[in-house]
Amino acid sequence: MMDLQPFLKQDSIFSLLQVMVNNRAARHRVIDYIAQKTFKEMVEDNVDNRPRQVQVDKYNYTMALLYGLDRAIDQKLMSKHVIHRFTDIFLNKVVLNEEWKSAAQALGFDPPMIIVISPTGRCNLRCTGCYAASDPEDHPSLDLKTFDRIIREKRALWHSYFTVISGGEPMLWRDGDVGFVDMMTSHPDEMFMFYTNATLITDEVARRLGESGNASPAISVEGFEEETDARRGRGIYRKVLEAMERLRKYGVPFGISATPNRHNWRVITSEKFVDFFFFEQGAIYGWYFQYMPVGRGQTLDLMVPPAERIEMLRRTRRFVEEKKVFIADFWNSATGSSGCISAGRSGGYYYIDWYGNITPCVFVPYAVDNIYRVFAEGGDINTPLTSPLFSRIRAWQDEYGYKKPPDQIDNWLCPCVIRDHFDVLKDAVIQSQARPINAEAAEALKDESYCQGMIRYGEEMKRLTDPIWQREFLDTGRQEEAAEKKQEEHAEVLEAVAT
């Protein structure tokens, strides 16, 4: 067996790439090596000092993403040019990023790794319950100068090379002659993931994405045709499949984004759904954004109830562990991120919308700062990190578990400051004098039935999951037994890969 150690350095990554792309057997040896090394560092050595099962979850997600890339290469779903670009940017500058550590030393604190930007509120669809469409008649956009500066400062100050774009529909962003794809291609050292309804991914757009090789669309689906068209409009599901076909044609990697609610969660978390989009359509990754009552037409009745959310958790973990599919739920998969990552937490993110409002999270519609004002007053992207709203939320994150020893970490199956701990968020908003960014957010704070409903939801979720957290994540005896079983399963997987 060849010695892989010399390849696993940044200056040898392209040599490793050639081996992986051109030789399936060698690629699986590489996966075998990475699996062993990752399992030892994450789980056995546990350098992060987290509960063992938390580290096992992180390992499972890491391997699921790796197997997703392996499937894409095997099925020739990514062009060789895209694979080269993906390796150069994502592996070198995101996964193997040593510059981020030096940025932390220079700043005196660990910065976020990501900014999520919604450059425009415009959208060609009117989806039921969309958090972004609070005012469907008003469609502002960030200007090019501001949009560009955010990305450049993020690289310069944080050594961060990964940007997430949301909306509105990002494909509708434009400033003069510069469109959204132009904007991404003007930052060739940046990796972009953008959420899109895919209806505007024409053959020309797919071709350009394939040529640039630094962007991956996360395509919105609500299930199959019935569920997707019911929420997004008649004929949208067909357009989604046509867009996926175009992306495969030009070797552009893509994922899916789904919004589970009370009515469709069973479909979205079914084996049929996962098999179709990952193994037939070729999605490499997927995200679940459970319905959040923060936007137009908000209603608590559409939220996935706590008991059903636990079943979603079980299904998602099984897909990741057994099917080796990277599909993460922003609430149920928080063990993979050591809890809530909002408010500019170390390695986390914050959000900037089309008005320039800077909020802790895409789903938290309250802000202290605005990026236009920050820049006008001589600040930069570090300025919002010291805002009273962000500081209060990060203090809660630290106390809840992020800076606690393993046996004192509270329940990361209830990680969210708005969905699971609304009382904490409401107090932080009031005490920091944060302003609501839309009328619905203002009304929510005054609506006692809404506030009490959110608080009751979080309390019930915690009541149901506290025993699971204690049993599966903090019980050391059970952990040791599970560890032995996991090591046996791990050895079996590696043996299967090797053969």
C-alpha positions in Angstrom: 0.0 0.0 0.0 1.3 3.4 -0.9 2.4 5.9 1.8 -0.2 8.6 1.9 1.4 10.8 4.5 3.5 12.9 2.1 0.4 13.7 0.1 -1.6 15.1 3.0 0.1 18.5 2.9 -1.1 21.6 1.1 1.9 21.6 -1.3 1.1 18.1 -2.4 -2.7 18.3 -2.6 -2.8 18.3 -6.3 -0.7 15.1 -6.5 -3.2 13.5 -4.2 -6.0 14.9 -6.3 -4.7 13.3 -9.4 -4.5 9.9 -7.6 -8.0 10.2 -6.3 -9.7 11.3 -9.5 -8.0 8.9 -11.8 -7.8 5.7 -9.7 -10.8 4.5 -7.8 -8.9 1.9 -5.8 -6.3 4.5 -4.7 -9.1 6.9 -3.9 -10.6 4.4 -1.5 -7.2 3.9 0.1 -7.1 7.6 0.7 -10.6 7.5 2.2 -9.5 4.6 4.4 -6.5 6.6 5.6 -8.5 9.8 6.3 -11.2 7.8 8.1 -8.6 6.2 10.5 -6.8 9.5 11.1 -10.0 11.4 11.6 -11.5 8.9 14.0 -8.4 8.9 16.1 -8.1 12.6 16.3 -11.8 13.4 16.7 -13.1 10.5 18.8 -10.2 8.7 20.5 -7.9 11.7 21.2 -10.9 14.0 21.5 -8.8 17.2 21.2 -12.0 19.3 21.5 -12.8 17.8 25.0 -16.4 17.2 24.2 -18.7 14.3 25.1 -17.6 11.3 23.1 -20.9 10.9 21.2 -20.6 14.5 20.1 -17.3 13.7 18.6 -18.7 10.6 17.0 -21.5 12.7 15.4 -18.8 15.1 14.0 -16.9 12.1 12.6 -20.0 10.7 11.0 -20.7 14.0 9.3 -17.1 14.4 8.1 -17.2 10.9 6.5 -20.6 11.4 5.0 -19.4 14.5 3.1 -16.3 12.6 2.0 -18.4 9.7 0.7 -20.6 12.1 -1.0 -17.7 13.5 -2.9 -16.5 10.0 -3.7 -19.9 9.2 -5.2 -19.8 12.4 -7.3 -16.3 11.6 -8.6 -17.3 7.9 -9.3 -20.4 9.0 -11.2 -18.6 11.9 -13.0 -21.0 14.4 -11.5 -18.1 16.9 -11.1 -16.0 18.0 -14.0 -12.2 17.6 -13.5 -11.9 21.4 -13.7 -14.5 21.8 -10.9 -12.7 19.1 -8.8 -9.4 21.0 -9.2 -11.0 24.3 -8.2 -12.9 22.7 -5.3 -9.7 21.1 -4.0 -7.7 24.3 -4.3 -10.3 26.5 -2.5 -12.4 24.3 -0.3 -9.7 21.8 0.9 -6.7 24.1 0.9 -8.4 27.3 2.2 -11.4 26.1 4.2 -10.8 22.6 5.5 -6.9 22.8 5.8 -7.0 26.6 6.6 -4.1 27.4 8.9 -4.4 31.1 8.2 -7.6 31.3 10.2 -5.6 30.5 13.3 -3.1 33.3 12.6 -6.0 35.7 12.1 -7.3 34.7 15.6 -3.8 35.5 17.1 -3.7 38.8 15.4 -7.3 39.8 16.4 -7.0 38.5 20.0 -10.1 36.3 19.6 -11.4 33.5 17.4 -13.4 35.1 14.6 -16.4 33.6 12.8 -15.6 31.5 9.8 -18.6 32.5 7.7 -20.8 35.4 6.8 -24.3 34.6 5.4 -25.4 37.4 3.0 -28.8 37.9 1.5 -27.9 40.5 -1.2 -31.4 41.0 -2.4 -35.0 40.7 -1.1 -36.3 40.2 -4.7 -37.7 36.8 -5.5 -39.7 35.4 -8.4 -41.7 33.1 -6.1 -44.1 33.6 -3.2 -43.6 30.6 -1.0 -45.9 30.1 2.0 -44.3 31.1 5.3 -41.0 32.3 3.8 -39.0 34.1 6.4 -37.5 36.5 3.8 -40.7 37.7 2.2 -42.2 39.7 5.1 -42.8 42.6 2.7 -43.3 41.2 -0.8 -43.9 44.6 -2.3 -40.4 45.9 -1.3 -37.4 44.5 -3.1 -34.2 46.2 -2.0 -30.7 45.0 -2.8 -27.2 45.5 -1.4 -25.1 47.7 -3.7 -22.0 46.2 -5.5 -19.5 48.2 -3.5 -20.9 47.0 -0.1 -21.4 43.5 -1.2 -17.9 43.3 -2.6 -16.3 44.9 0.5 -17.9 42.4 2.9 -16.4 39.5 1.1 -12.9 41.1 0.7 -12.8 42.1 4.4 -13.8 38.6 5.5 -10.8 37.2 3.6 -8.4 40.0 4.8 -9.4 40.1 8.5 -10.6 36.5 9.2 -8.8 34.6 6.4 -12.2 33.1 5.7 -12.7 31.8 2.1 -16.3 30.4 2.4 -19.4 32.6 1.9 -23.0 31.5 2.1 -25.6 33.4 0.0 -29.3 33.4 0.8 -32.2 35.6 -0.2 -34.7 36.4 -1.7 -33.5 34.7 -4.8 -29.7 35.4 -5.2 -29.9 34.9 -9.0 -32.0 38.2 -9.2 -29.2 40.3 -7.6 -27.8 42.9 -9.9 -26.1 46.2 -9.7 -25.8 47.9 -13.1 -24.0 45.6 -15.5 -22.8 43.2 -12.7 -25.0 40.2 -12.0 -24.8 37.5 -9.3 -22.7 35.0 -11.3 -20.4 37.9 -12.3 -20.0 38.8 -8.6 -19.0 35.2 -7.7 -16.5 34.8 -10.5 -14.9 38.1 -9.5 -13.8 36.4 -6.3 -11.9 33.3 -7.7 -10.3 32.5 -4.3 -13.7 32.3 -2.6 -16.0 29.3 -2.3 -19.7 30.2 -2.5 -22.7 28.1 -1.6 -26.0 29.8 -2.5 -29.5 28.9 -1.7 -31.7 29.1 -4.8 -35.1 28.0 -6.1 -33.2 26.9 -9.2 -35.8 28.3 -11.7 -33.3 30.8 -13.1 -30.5 28.2 -13.6 -30.5 28.2 -17.4 -28.0 26.3 -19.6 -25.9 29.4 -19.8 -25.8 29.9 -16.0 -24.9 26.2 -15.5 -22.1 26.5 -18.0 -20.7 29.6 -16.3 -20.8 27.9 -12.9 -18.9 25.0 -14.3 -16.3 27.3 -15.8 -15.8 29.2 -12.5 -15.8 26.1 -10.4 -16.1 28.1 -7.1 -19.9 28.0 -6.5 -22.4 25.3 -5.5 -26.2 25.8 -5.5 -28.3 24.5 -2.7 -31.6 23.9 -4.4 -34.9 24.3 -2.5 -37.3 21.4 -2.5 -40.3 20.7 -0.3 -40.5 16.9 -0.9 -41.6 15.6 -4.3 -43.8 17.3 -6.9 -47.0 17.5 -4.8 -45.3 19.1 -1.8 -42.9 21.4 -3.8 -45.6 22.7 -6.1 -48.0 23.2 -3.2 -45.6 25.6 -1.4 -43.6 27.1 -4.3 -46.0 27.1 -7.2 -47.3 24.9 -10.0 -44.5 23.5 -12.2 -41.6 24.5 -9.9 -40.7 20.9 -9.2 -40.2 20.1 -12.9 -38.0 23.2 -13.2 -35.9 22.0 -10.3 -35.2 18.7 -11.9 -34.4 20.4 -15.2 -31.9 22.6 -13.4 -30.3 19.6 -11.7 -29.9 18.0 -15.1 -28.1 21.1 -16.4 -25.8 21.2 -13.4 -24.8 17.6 -13.9 -24.2 18.3 -17.6 -21.5 20.9 -16.7 -20.2 19.0 -13.7 -21.3 21.5 -11.1 -21.7 20.1 -7.6 -25.1 20.9 -5.9 -27.0 20.2 -2.8 -30.6 20.4 -1.6 -32.4 22.6 1.0 -35.7 21.5 2.4 -38.1 23.1 4.9 -39.8 20.5 7.1 -43.1 21.6 8.6 -45.9 19.8 10.5 -47.3 18.5 7.2 -44.3 17.4 5.1 -41.6 16.3 7.5 -42.4 12.6 7.0 -41.9 12.9 3.3 -38.7 15.0 3.5 -37.1 12.7 6.0 -38.1 9.5 4.2 -35.7 7.0 2.7 -37.5 7.5 -0.7 -36.7 11.3 -0.6 -33.1 10.8 0.4 -32.5 8.0 -2.1 -34.0 10.0 -5.0 -32.2 13.3 -4.5 -28.8 11.9 -3.3 -28.4 8.6 -5.3 -30.5 9.4 -8.4 -30.2 13.1 -8.8 -26.7 13.4 -7.5 -26.9 15.9 -4.6 -23.7 15.9 -2.6 -25.1 17.6 0.5 -28.4 18.6 2.0 -29.8 21.0 4.7 -33.0 20.8 6.7 -34.3 24.2 7.8 -37.3 23.4 9.9 -40.2 25.9 9.5 -39.6 28.9 11.7 -42.5 31.3 12.4 -40.6 34.6 11.8 -41.8 35.8 8.4 -44.8 36.5 6.2 -47.9 34.5 7.3 -46.1 33.2 10.4 -48.0 30.6 12.5 -46.8 28.3 15.2 -49.1 25.6 13.9 -46.7 24.9 11.0 -43.8 24.1 13.3 -42.7 20.4 13.5 -44.0 19.4 17.0 -41.4 18.3 19.5 -42.1 14.6 19.5 -42.0 14.5 15.7 -38.8 16.5 15.7 -37.2 13.8 17.8 -38.2 11.2 15.1 -36.6 13.5 12.5 -33.4 13.5 14.6 -33.4 9.7 14.6 -34.0 9.5 10.9 -31.3 12.1 10.0 -28.7 10.4 12.2 -29.4 7.1 10.5 -29.0 8.6 7.0 -25.7 10.0 8.0 -24.3 6.9 9.7 -25.7 4.2 7.5 -26.2 5.7 4.1 -23.2 8.0 4.4 -25.3 10.9 3.3 -24.4 14.4 4.4 -27.7 15.9 5.4 -27.7 18.3 8.4 -30.6 19.7 10.3 -29.9 23.2 11.7 -31.6 22.3 14.9 -31.3 18.5 15.3 -27.6 18.4 14.1 -26.2 20.9 16.6 -23.9 18.2 18.2 -21.9 18.5 14.9 -21.3 22.2 15.5 -21.0 22.1 19.3 -24.2 24.0 19.7 -25.6 27.3 18.4 -23.2 29.0 16.0 -25.0 32.3 15.7 -23.9 35.9 16.8 -20.4 35.5 15.4 -19.4 32.7 17.7 -15.9 31.3 17.2 -16.0 29.3 14.0 -19.7 30.4 13.5 -21.4 33.1 11.6 -23.6 36.2 11.5 -26.1 37.4 8.9 -26.4 40.5 6.7 -29.7 41.1 4.9 -30.6 43.2 1.8 -31.1 46.3 3.9 -27.7 45.9 5.4 -29.2 44.8 8.8 -26.7 42.7 10.8 -28.5 40.0 12.8 -27.2 37.1 14.9 -28.8 34.5 12.7 -30.9 34.2 9.5 -33.9 33.4 11.7 -33.4 36.1 14.3 -35.1 39.3 12.9 -33.5 41.8 15.4 -30.5 44.0 14.8 -28.3 46.6 16.6 -26.0 47.3 13.6 -26.3 48.0 9.9 -23.4 47.4 7.6 -23.9 50.7 5.7 -23.7 52.6 9.0 -20.8 50.5 10.2 -18.7 51.3 7.1 -19.8 54.9 7.0 -18.5 55.4 10.6 -15.2 53.8 9.9 -15.9 50.3 11.2 -15.4 46.9 9.6 -16.9 43.5 9.8 -15.4 43.0 13.3 -17.5 45.9 14.6 -20.8 44.0 15.0 -19.1 41.3 17.1 -19.0 43.6 20.0 -22.6 44.7 19.9 -24.6 44.1 23.1 -27.0 41.7 21.3 -24.2 39.5 19.9 -22.3 39.6 23.2 -25.3 38.5 25.2 -26.1 35.6 22.9 -22.4 34.5 22.9 -22.4 34.7 26.7 -25.4 32.4 26.8 -23.8 30.0 24.3 -20.7 29.8 26.5 -22.7 29.2 29.7 -25.0 26.7 28.0 -22.1 24.5 27.0 -19.7 25.9 24.5 -17.1 26.7 27.1 -18.0 24.1 29.6 -16.3 20.7 30.4 -18.0 17.7 28.8 -20.0 16.6 31.9 -21.4 20.2 32.4 -22.6 20.8 28.8 -26.4 21.4 28.7 -28.6 19.7 26.1 -27.3 20.4 22.6 -30.4 18.6 21.2 -32.1 21.9 22.2 -29.5 24.3 20.9 -31.4 27.2 19.3 -31.6 30.6 21.0 -34.8 31.5 19.2 -36.6 28.2 18.7 -35.6 26.4 21.9 -34.9 29.3 24.3 -37.1 32.1 23.2 -37.1 33.6 26.6 -33.3 34.0 26.4 -33.5 35.7 23.0 -36.4 38.0 24.1 -34.4 39.2 27.1 -31.3 39.7 25.0 -33.2 41.8 22.4 -34.9 43.9 25.1 -31.7 44.5 27.2 -29.6 45.3 24.1 -32.3 47.6 22.7 -32.1 45.8 19.4 -34.6 46.9 16.8 -36.9 44.6 14.9 -36.0 44.5 11.2 -39.6 44.2 10.0 -43.2 44.7 11.2 -43.7 41.0 12.0 -40.7 41.0 14.3 -42.0 44.0 16.2 -45.4 42.5 16.6 -43.9 39.2 17.8 -42.3 40.8 20.9 -45.7 42.3 21.8 -47.8 39.3 21.1 -48.0 37.4 24.4 -49.6 34.3 22.8 -46.7 34.1 20.3 -44.1 34.6 23.0 -45.7 32.0 25.4 -46.2 29.6 22.5 -42.5 29.7 21.6 -41.4 29.3 25.2 -43.7 26.4 25.7 -42.4 24.8 22.5 -38.8 25.0 23.8 -39.7 23.7 27.3 -41.5 20.7 25.8 -38.6 20.0 23.5 -36.1 20.1 26.3 -38.3 17.9 28.6 -38.4 15.2 25.9 -34.8 15.4 24.9 -33.1 15.9 28.3 -33.2 12.1 29.0 -31.9 11.3 25.5 -29.0 13.8 26.1 -28.2 12.3 29.5 -28.4 8.7 28.3 -26.6 8.9 24.9 -24.2 11.8 25.5 -23.3 12.1 29.2 -23.7 8.6 30.6 -20.0 7.5 30.7 -20.8 3.8 31.1 -23.1 3.8 28.2 -20.6 5.8 26.3 -17.8 3.2 26.8 -20.2 0.4 25.6 -21.2 2.5 22.6 -17.6 3.3 21.9 -16.7 -0.4 21.6 -19.6 -1.0 19.3 -18.7 2.0 17.2 -15.1 0.9 16.9 -16.2 -2.5 15.7 -18.6 -0.9 13.1 -15.8 1.5 12.1 -13.4 -1.4 11.4 -16.1 -3.2 9.4 -16.7 0.0 7.2 -13.0 0.4 6.6 -12.6 -3.2 5.7 -15.5 -2.9 3.2 -14.0 0.2 1.7 -10.6 -1.5 1.3 -12.1 -4.4 -0.6 
